[in-house]
Each structure stands twice: as structure tokens, then as C-alpha cells.
Amino acid sequence: MNIEKELTNRLIAAFAPDRLEVVNESHKHAGHGGDDGSGESHFAVVIRAQAFAPMSRVARHRAVHAAIGDLNQRIHALALDISAP
């Protein structure tokens, strides 16, 4: 399974978001540092879920990184826009 799909699946399973956008931005970074040539090194995520309501901004970021687990090792850059309804 590709990283984009796995990232999407893990975020859905962990947070049941009412909005989720996972965008592969690796093409914008081709040839730059962190580009491993896989075409799956840089991602932007917009996620909105009720689960984030009681969390601080830092706690939300920690929760997302915990949910994606070992993918953290395979992704060079992950831009996060996290909110609660």
C-alpha cells in the first residue's frame, strides 16, 4: 500500500474525522533535501475531528504523530492543519 493511502487509513481509524485531506506534495520537492526518489516523501494533511476538541495544539500534533506510527520514519515532511468542529 502506498504511503498516502496508509496515512489516510490510519487517520480515519484513529480520529473518525469529519474532514480529511491528505495531499502528496512530493513533486514540489523533487531533487531537494529529503527527497528519496519514491515520490512519497512530503505530505500536507488537513484534518478536522471531534476527538481534537479537548486537546491543545501540541497535544493534537502529538496525537496525529502517534496515530501514524512508523510512517513517521518514511515521511520526510508532514504539514498539519488540525482542528475540531
QUIFENGI-V631603 format. One record per backbone hydrogen bond with DSSP energy under -1.0 kcal/mol. CO is the residue of the C=O (numbers start at 1). NH is the residue of the N-H. If there is no record, write none. Layout:
co | nh
CO | NH
CO | NH
This chain:
co | nh
2 | 6
3 | 7
4 | 8
5 | 9
6 | 10
7 | 11
8 | 12
9 | 13
10 | 14
11 | 15
12 | 16
19 | 48
21 | 46
23 | 44
25 | 28
26 | 29
29 | 32
32 | 35
41 | 76
41 | 77
42 | 25
43 | 79
44 | 23
45 | 81
46 | 21
47 | 83
48 | 18
48 | 19
49 | 52
50 | 53
52 | 55
56 | 60
57 | 61
58 | 62
59 | 63
60 | 64
61 | 65
62 | 66
63 | 67
64 | 68
68 | 71
69 | 72
70 | 73
71 | 74
71 | 75
77 | 43
79 | 45
81 | 47
83 | 49
